[in-house]
Amino acid sequence: MNEGAMLLRLVEFAMAVLVVEALVLVWLGRGRGASHALPARSVMLIALSGLGLLAALRLALADAPAGYVVAGLSVGGVAHAADLATRLRRPDTGDAAQKR
């Protein structure tokens, strides 16, 4: 296997790990109802942001047209902006004792 093909497989592996991680985090957050768990929407936005960047990297490594690379970067950027907007709107639920 040449170096280029190995890099493509490495990026694909990272994408698969990211998807599994997101699914596990959503599953754990639902089952336990833990206060420290991220909401499923946040997990999905974070994962989509990373997947967009990894997809752009994979496309660039495969010499895909620049428009496809830009599309992957755009998906990652929009997901990141949506995640930031969600976090900035969310009221602070920290423990009052930690604020002292």
KAWO-V336414 format. One record per residue. N is the residue number from 1. RES is the residue in three letters. SS is DSSP state (@ for helix, = for strand, . for the rest). OMEGA is omega as a letter, one per 30 degrees, with the letter a starting at -180 (none if undefined). Layout:
# KAWO-V336414
n:N res:RES ss:SS omega:OMEGA
n:N res:RES ss:SS omega:OMEGA
This chain:
# KAWO-V336414
n:1 res:MET ss:. omega:a
n:2 res:ASN ss:. omega:a
n:3 res:GLU ss:@ omega:l
n:4 res:GLY ss:@ omega:l
n:5 res:ALA ss:@ omega:l
n:6 res:MET ss:@ omega:l
n:7 res:LEU ss:@ omega:l
n:8 res:LEU ss:@ omega:l
n:9 res:ARG ss:@ omega:l
n:10 res:LEU ss:@ omega:l
n:11 res:VAL ss:@ omega:l
n:12 res:GLU ss:@ omega:l
n:13 res:PHE ss:@ omega:l
n:14 res:ALA ss:@ omega:l
n:15 res:MET ss:@ omega:l
n:16 res:ALA ss:@ omega:l
n:17 res:VAL ss:@ omega:l
n:18 res:LEU ss:@ omega:l
n:19 res:VAL ss:@ omega:l
n:20 res:VAL ss:@ omega:l
n:21 res:GLU ss:@ omega:l
n:22 res:ALA ss:@ omega:l
n:23 res:LEU ss:@ omega:l
n:24 res:VAL ss:@ omega:l
n:25 res:LEU ss:@ omega:l
n:26 res:VAL ss:@ omega:a
n:27 res:TRP ss:@ omega:l
n:28 res:LEU ss:@ omega:l
n:29 res:GLY ss:@ omega:l
n:30 res:ARG ss:@ omega:a
n:31 res:GLY ss:@ omega:a
n:32 res:ARG ss:@ omega:a
n:33 res:GLY ss:. omega:a
n:34 res:ALA ss:. omega:a
n:35 res:SER ss:. omega:a
n:36 res:HIS ss:. omega:a
n:37 res:ALA ss:. omega:l
n:38 res:LEU ss:. omega:l
n:39 res:PRO ss:. omega:a
n:40 res:ALA ss:@ omega:l
n:41 res:ARG ss:@ omega:l
n:42 res:SER ss:@ omega:l
n:43 res:VAL ss:@ omega:a
n:44 res:MET ss:@ omega:l
n:45 res:LEU ss:@ omega:l
n:46 res:ILE ss:@ omega:a
n:47 res:ALA ss:@ omega:l
n:48 res:LEU ss:@ omega:l
n:49 res:SER ss:@ omega:l
n:50 res:GLY ss:@ omega:l
n:51 res:LEU ss:@ omega:l
n:52 res:GLY ss:@ omega:l
n:53 res:LEU ss:@ omega:l
n:54 res:LEU ss:@ omega:l
n:55 res:ALA ss:@ omega:l
n:56 res:ALA ss:@ omega:l
n:57 res:LEU ss:@ omega:a
n:58 res:ARG ss:@ omega:l
n:59 res:LEU ss:@ omega:l
n:60 res:ALA ss:@ omega:l
n:61 res:LEU ss:@ omega:a
n:62 res:ALA ss:. omega:a
n:63 res:ASP ss:. omega:l
n:64 res:ALA ss:. omega:l
n:65 res:PRO ss:. omega:a
n:66 res:ALA ss:@ omega:l
n:67 res:GLY ss:@ omega:l
n:68 res:TYR ss:@ omega:l
n:69 res:VAL ss:@ omega:l
n:70 res:VAL ss:@ omega:l
n:71 res:ALA ss:@ omega:l
n:72 res:GLY ss:@ omega:l
n:73 res:LEU ss:@ omega:l
n:74 res:SER ss:@ omega:l
n:75 res:VAL ss:@ omega:l
n:76 res:GLY ss:@ omega:a
n:77 res:GLY ss:@ omega:l
n:78 res:VAL ss:@ omega:l
n:79 res:ALA ss:@ omega:l
n:80 res:HIS ss:@ omega:l
n:81 res:ALA ss:@ omega:l
n:82 res:ALA ss:@ omega:l
n:83 res:ASP ss:@ omega:l
n:84 res:LEU ss:@ omega:l
n:85 res:ALA ss:@ omega:l
n:86 res:THR ss:@ omega:a
n:87 res:ARG ss:@ omega:a
n:88 res:LEU ss:@ omega:l
n:89 res:ARG ss:@ omega:a
n:90 res:ARG ss:. omega:l
n:91 res:PRO ss:. omega:l
n:92 res:ASP ss:. omega:a
n:93 res:THR ss:. omega:a
n:94 res:GLY ss:. omega:l
n:95 res:ASP ss:. omega:a
n:96 res:ALA ss:@ omega:a
n:97 res:ALA ss:@ omega:a
n:98 res:GLN ss:@ omega:a
n:99 res:LYS ss:@ omega:a
n:100 res:ARG ss:. omega:none
